């Protein structure tokens, strides 16, 4: 099949605590996203979403982007960055203006968005993005585009993503040191939401839980917008550490056991199944794991017991976060789990029982050229970043720089157009 002609190229880098990944995608002339190249490598210099060693982190970014460039047979100069740490926080604000019953023009929308700047209160923090979620006309909610409609009053709900300034500067400098321009830093819940959630889910109300290696973000969507989020300093890497500690083995062995033989659901056969601690390529004569037999094998039931104990702690923290954000009753039902930790077999069933809500695993949508290794929950944020970039979201900080709230002066052709519109509407 012929690859469609690409009209615009986007590049994204996700600095995870376990893996640094990069993706280059293009928007075809038919409006379809095509993955041109991707690459990843083990993260260095990143701890729970924060840069702890800039030189090592920069090396990881440069390596990942070079692998993606090699696959895409193209080079990129700028990237969109995903962020899951840095003290992420989410808030919403609402602003309303009088329209007077006339037809709404693009200038009215721009004036409303510029007025929205005044209601943002970052309290000394960095604003990552401030976007209009949906508009309201005379009490009618959920209007996607009010242009051309008549109304007495026009309002907009604005979603604001905040972060601590210093960690964001560290992330930006890490990427800039890899000779890349930073287009924007995007909160991972926003990016993952683009990849995993349907518009209907966002409208009805859904919780998105991104289960990363060292950080879990819990975000709540309703009425088509992100209403709130919390960050939990716990990830799938903590389960790996618990397995390593319980059996006295190395981390890489614990990670392999968790991925190859682990599960969130126990079965009666687990007590009879013995699983080897060492892989076929491991050196002989290593330490014998606790509770292992003479062949250095451990009961699968004990491995699952350690995993489920940690998952109990995980779901308890998620439940607290959902309750704190008001995700209860009929307004909060569906939970979507994504991120690398969501790939553990049986996790959806375990979480559904623990949270008492329907749970599904969220994966990126099917895209032309997307490698199987990136069509998994672990790549939701990365894929979401290129989708977010292609959507070209409006940021109220970039709208109408020459206008200030309270000023409604028009000159030249704008004035003529306003007079003509008034005459046409009212006479």
C-alpha positions in Angstrom: 0.0 0.0 0.0 1.4 3.4 -1.0 2.2 5.8 1.9 0.0 8.9 1.6 1.8 12.2 1.0 2.8 13.9 4.2 1.9 17.6 4.6 3.2 18.2 8.2 5.5 16.4 10.5 5.3 16.3 14.4 7.9 14.9 16.8 7.3 13.9 20.5 9.5 12.8 23.4 8.2 11.3 26.6 10.7 11.3 29.5 9.4 8.4 31.6 11.1 7.1 34.7 11.6 3.7 33.1 11.8 4.5 29.4 12.6 7.5 27.3 10.7 7.2 24.0 10.4 9.3 20.8 8.1 9.3 17.9 7.9 11.1 14.6 4.6 11.2 12.8 3.1 13.0 9.8 -0.2 14.3 8.9 -1.2 13.1 5.5 -3.1 15.1 2.9 -6.2 13.1 3.7 -6.0 14.1 7.4 -4.7 10.7 8.6 -1.8 10.4 11.1 1.1 8.2 9.9 3.9 7.1 12.2 7.1 7.6 10.3 9.6 6.4 13.0 9.9 5.7 16.7 12.6 4.8 19.2 13.2 4.2 22.8 15.8 3.4 25.4 16.1 2.9 29.1 15.8 6.1 31.0 18.7 7.7 32.9 18.7 10.7 35.1 14.9 10.7 35.6 13.3 9.9 39.0 9.5 9.9 39.6 9.1 12.4 36.8 11.9 14.8 37.9 15.3 15.3 36.2 18.0 14.2 38.6 20.9 14.0 36.2 20.6 16.4 33.3 23.6 15.0 31.3 22.4 11.4 31.6 18.8 12.4 30.7 19.9 14.4 27.7 21.9 11.4 26.5 18.7 9.3 26.7 16.7 11.9 24.8 19.3 12.2 22.1 19.6 8.4 21.7 15.8 7.9 21.5 15.2 10.7 18.9 18.1 9.5 16.8 16.6 6.0 16.6 13.3 7.5 15.6 15.0 9.7 13.0 16.9 6.7 11.5 13.6 4.8 11.1 11.8 7.8 9.7 14.8 8.7 7.4 14.3 12.3 8.4 15.6 14.7 11.0 13.6 16.9 13.3 14.4 20.2 15.0 11.5 20.6 17.5 9.5 18.3 19.7 6.5 18.1 22.0 7.4 16.9 25.5 5.3 14.8 27.9 5.5 15.4 31.6 4.1 13.3 34.5 6.0 14.8 37.4 7.0 18.4 38.2 4.1 18.9 40.6 1.4 18.7 38.0 -1.9 20.2 38.9 -5.1 20.9 37.1 -7.8 23.6 37.5 -10.7 25.1 35.6 -11.9 28.6 35.3 -15.0 30.2 33.8 -15.4 33.6 32.1 -18.5 35.2 30.7 -19.3 38.3 28.6 -22.3 40.1 27.3 -23.1 39.7 23.6 -26.5 41.5 23.5 -28.4 39.0 21.3 -26.4 39.6 18.1 -24.6 37.1 16.0 -21.3 35.9 17.6 -18.2 36.7 15.4 -14.6 35.4 15.7 -13.6 38.7 17.4 -16.1 38.0 20.2 -14.6 34.6 20.8 -11.1 36.1 20.8 -12.2 38.8 23.3 -13.7 36.2 25.5 -10.5 34.1 25.5 -8.3 37.1 26.2 -10.6 38.0 29.1 -10.0 34.5 30.4 -6.4 35.3 31.0 -7.5 37.5 33.9 -9.2 34.7 35.7 -6.1 32.4 35.7 -4.4 32.4 39.0 -1.2 30.4 38.8 0.0 31.4 42.3 3.6 31.6 41.3 3.5 28.3 39.3 4.1 27.7 35.6 1.1 27.5 33.3 1.8 24.6 30.8 -1.4 25.2 28.8 -4.7 27.1 29.2 -7.3 25.9 26.8 -11.0 26.6 26.1 -12.8 23.3 26.9 -16.3 24.2 25.8 -18.6 27.2 25.4 -21.9 28.1 27.0 -24.6 30.2 25.3 -27.3 31.6 27.6 -27.1 28.5 29.8 -26.8 26.0 26.9 -23.7 24.0 27.7 -21.2 22.1 25.6 -21.2 24.3 22.5 -18.1 23.3 20.5 -18.0 26.5 18.3 -20.3 29.4 19.0 -19.3 31.4 15.9 -22.4 32.4 13.8 -24.9 31.7 16.7 -26.9 34.4 18.5 -26.8 34.8 22.3 -27.3 37.3 25.1 -24.3 36.0 27.0 -21.3 33.9 25.9 -19.2 32.0 28.4 -16.3 29.6 28.2 -14.8 27.0 30.6 -11.0 27.1 30.5 -8.8 24.2 31.5 -5.5 25.2 33.0 -2.5 22.8 33.6 0.0 24.0 36.2 3.4 22.8 37.2 6.3 23.8 39.4 8.6 26.1 37.5 12.1 24.8 38.3 11.4 21.1 37.3 9.8 22.3 34.0 12.9 24.3 33.3 15.0 21.3 34.0 13.0 19.2 31.6 13.1 21.9 28.8 16.9 22.3 29.3 17.4 18.6 29.1 15.8 18.4 25.7 17.4 21.6 24.5 20.8 20.2 25.3 20.0 17.5 22.9 19.8 20.2 20.2 16.0 20.2 20.0 13.6 23.1 20.2 10.8 22.6 22.7 7.4 23.3 21.1 5.5 22.8 24.4 5.5 20.7 27.6 2.2 18.8 27.8 0.8 17.2 31.0 0.7 13.4 30.5 -3.0 13.2 31.5 -3.9 15.5 28.6 -1.8 13.5 26.1 -2.9 10.1 27.3 -6.5 11.3 27.3 -6.2 12.1 23.6 -4.9 8.6 22.9 -7.2 6.5 25.2 -10.5 8.2 25.7 -13.4 8.6 23.4 -15.3 11.9 23.2 -18.3 10.1 24.6 -16.4 8.9 27.7 -15.1 12.4 28.3 -18.6 13.8 28.0 -20.3 11.2 30.3 -17.5 11.2 32.9 -14.5 9.0 33.2 -11.4 8.6 35.3 -8.1 8.0 33.5 -5.4 6.3 35.6 -2.0 6.3 34.0 0.0 3.6 35.8 3.6 4.5 35.1 6.9 3.1 36.3 7.4 5.4 39.3 4.4 7.8 39.0 0.7 7.3 38.7 -1.5 10.2 37.5 -5.3 10.1 38.2 -7.4 12.5 36.2 -11.1 13.0 36.0 -13.0 14.1 32.8 -16.6 15.2 32.6 -18.6 17.4 30.3 -15.9 17.0 27.7 -13.1 18.5 29.8 -10.4 17.6 32.3 -11.7 18.7 35.7 -9.0 17.7 38.0 -6.0 15.4 38.6 -3.7 14.1 41.3 -0.3 12.5 41.1 0.5 9.4 43.2 4.2 8.7 43.8 3.8 5.0 43.2 4.3 2.9 40.1 4.8 -0.5 38.6 8.5 -0.2 39.5 7.6 -0.3 43.2 6.0 -3.7 42.6 9.2 -4.8 40.9 11.2 -3.6 44.0 8.8 -5.5 46.3 9.4 -8.7 44.4 13.1 -8.2 44.4 13.1 -7.6 48.2 10.7 -10.5 49.0 12.8 -13.1 47.2 16.3 -11.5 47.6 16.9 -11.3 43.8 18.2 -8.6 41.4 15.8 -6.0 40.0 16.1 -7.2 36.4 15.2 -10.7 37.6 12.2 -9.4 39.5 11.1 -7.3 36.5 11.2 -10.4 34.3 9.3 -12.5 36.8 6.6 -9.9 37.1 6.3 -9.5 33.3 6.5 -13.2 32.3 4.8 -15.0 35.2 3.1 -12.3 37.2 -0.7 -11.7 37.4 -3.1 -9.6 39.4 -5.5 -12.6 39.7 -4.6 -15.8 41.6 -5.6 -19.3 40.4 -5.7 -22.7 42.2 -2.9 -24.0 40.0 -0.5 -21.3 41.2 0.6 -23.3 44.3 1.7 -26.3 42.1 3.6 -24.2 39.5 7.3 -23.5 40.1 8.8 -20.7 38.0 12.6 -20.3 37.4 14.2 -17.2 38.8 17.1 -17.3 36.3 16.5 -17.0 32.6 18.3 -19.2 30.1 21.1 -16.7 29.5 21.8 -15.8 33.1 25.2 -16.7 34.6 25.3 -19.9 36.6 26.0 -20.1 40.3 24.2 -17.0 41.3 22.4 -16.6 44.7 19.5 -18.8 45.4 16.2 -16.9 45.9 14.3 -17.1 49.2 11.7 -19.9 49.2 13.3 -21.4 46.1 13.9 -25.1 45.5 17.2 -26.7 44.6 16.7 -25.6 41.0 16.2 -21.9 42.1 12.5 -22.0 41.3 9.9 -20.2 43.3 6.1 -21.0 43.7 4.1 -18.8 41.4 1.5 -18.3 44.1 4.1 -16.5 46.3 5.0 -14.2 43.4 1.4 -13.3 42.8 0.9 -12.8 46.5 3.6 -10.1 46.6 2.1 -8.5 43.5 -1.5 -8.4 44.7 -0.3 -7.0 48.1 1.3 -4.0 46.3 -1.7 -3.6 44.0 -4.0 -3.4 47.0 -1.9 -0.4 48.1 -2.1 1.0 44.6 -5.9 0.8 44.3 -6.4 2.2 47.8 -4.4 5.3 46.7 -6.4 5.6 43.5 -9.7 5.3 45.3 -8.6 8.1 47.7 -7.7 10.3 44.8 -11.0 9.7 43.0 -13.0 10.4 46.1 -11.1 13.7 46.7 -11.9 14.8 43.2 -15.6 14.0 43.6 -15.6 11.0 41.2 -18.5 9.3 43.0 -22.1 8.1 42.5 -23.7 8.3 39.1 -21.4 11.0 37.9 -18.3 8.8 38.1 -18.4 5.2 36.8 -16.0 4.2 34.1 -12.3 3.9 34.9 -9.7 3.6 32.2 -6.2 2.2 33.1 -3.3 2.9 30.9 0.5 3.2 31.1 3.1 0.5 31.3 1.8 -0.9 34.6 -1.6 -1.5 33.0 -0.1 -4.4 31.0 -0.1 -6.7 34.0 -2.4 -9.6 33.2 -5.7 -9.5 35.2 -5.2 -5.9 36.4 -8.6 -4.7 35.0 -10.5 -7.4 36.9 -8.5 -6.7 40.1 -9.0 -3.0 39.9 -12.7 -3.4 39.1 -13.2 -5.5 42.2 -11.1 -3.1 44.4 -12.7 0.1 43.1 -16.2 -1.1 42.6 -16.4 0.4 39.1 -16.2 -0.8 35.5 -12.5 -0.8 34.5 -11.0 -1.2 31.0 -7.4 -1.0 29.7 -6.8 1.9 27.5 -4.4 1.6 24.5 -3.5 4.0 21.7 -5.7 4.0 18.6 -4.7 2.2 15.5 -2.4 4.3 13.3 -0.7 3.6 10.0 2.9 2.7 10.6 2.6 2.3 14.4 4.9 -0.5 15.5 3.4 -3.3 17.6 5.7 -2.3 20.5 4.1 1.1 20.6 0.5 -0.1 20.2 0.3 -0.9 23.9 -0.7 1.1 27.0 2.9 1.9 27.8 2.9 4.2 24.8 -0.3 6.0 25.4 1.3 9.3 26.4 3.8 9.2 23.5 1.1 8.6 20.9 -1.2 11.1 22.6 1.5 13.8 22.2 1.6 13.6 18.4 -2.2 13.5 18.3 -2.3 16.5 20.6 0.2 18.4 18.4 -1.7 17.6 15.2 -5.0 18.8 16.8 -3.3 22.2 17.1 -5.1 23.2 20.3 -5.9 26.8 21.1 -4.1 28.3 24.0 -5.7 31.5 25.3 -2.3 33.0 26.0 -1.6 33.1 22.2 -5.0 34.7 21.2 -5.5 38.4 20.5 -2.3 39.9 22.0 -3.4 43.4 21.0 -6.7 43.4 22.9 -7.3 43.9 26.6 -10.4 43.1 28.6 -12.8 46.1 28.7 -11.6 47.4 25.3 -14.2 47.1 22.5 -12.8 49.6 19.9 -12.9 48.7 16.3 -11.2 50.6 13.4 -11.0 50.4 9.6 -12.6 47.4 8.0 -13.5 45.8 11.4 -15.6 48.8 12.2 -17.3 48.7 8.8 -18.0 45.0 9.2 -19.4 45.5 12.7 -21.8 48.2 11.4 -22.9 46.1 8.5 -23.5 43.1 10.8 -25.6 45.2 13.2 -27.7 46.6 10.3 -28.3 43.1 8.8 -29.2 41.6 12.2 -31.6 44.3 13.5 -33.1 46.1 10.5 
